[in-house]
């Protein structure tokens, strides 16, 4: 049985009812705009907010990490990310602009016909990675670079 | 050239303003231009194809009518031969020869025209696919813009204390805080329980060395000792208490 391509609304409904999710694990809401975006608040991961977009080509999930200008020894850190990101399961690092400020972001992309189970795995992994990177990697790197 | 390479080249040209907003804006512009170009090329290719098909059909009709003429002249030539008019028959035969040489010129052209048509068909199909890909890329860039706008809206909503922190950094702080709160709660719950059972007081008394129920041997002996008690009896009682 193949999954029909997701829309923002069908994905929200599916995430609300996803098998195997904790009742208080995720809150999903729709952010209105030119294109609707899903906002998943991961309560088991310090209320981390994950932005999910759905287009014809892909389902993309992204979490903001921290402002680039707050990273110590940024250039060395960037190079480190490029080298290390292969080892980070399912997620990739990027830089995006929010309110005129550069932020590190962690994101993952899936096919539009992927299963709800896989999307749940993606969200959990993304949240896990984001928290881990915000704690261990960020701090250990700044002390190593110092 | 892929959109990636174009953006990269562009980023190198204006490295200082290569923020993702600029990248997005340029991505849309480049993709838009590419779609227009491809669309224009497509229109031209379809035009060319139509012309080519029309020319081929004309050529095919020409050849067909020439063949009909050949058939007609052959009959005429036969009739002339039957009549014994060899001079006329020769003239007709000459005409047939002329027509056949014309056919042998025109027929191969039809073949190469068909080949050209096939190639155009393929090119048009490839361009159609390319345009579809470009349109999907535009969509990805546009959706990405929407994500950014949403992020800005949500970040602005949460602006205030600690707003300089990004989301994951915020969440990490929240997790640590919750863990601390949980730790405090467990400690507080433990303290409440202690108070209920009196364990907290016992602990204080124990630390002070005056825990009830754990009186020292001296205290017990003092209690057991007979009232009119000189010093030597106390010593004996102390010895006797040990086997108990």
Interface residues (C-beta under 8 A of the other chain):
Chain A: X31 X33 X34 X35 X36 X37 X39 X42 X45 X46 X47 X48 X49 X51 X53 X54 X55 X56 X57 X58 X60 X62 X63 X64 X65 X66 X67 X70 X95 X96 X97 X98 X99 X102 X103 X104 X106 X130 X131 X133 X134 X135 X138
Chain B: X19 X20 X21 X136 X139 X140 X142 X143 X144 X145 X146 X147 X148 X149 X150 X151 X152 X153 X154 X155 X156 X164 X165 X166 X167 X168 X169 X170 X171 X172 X173 X174 X175 X178
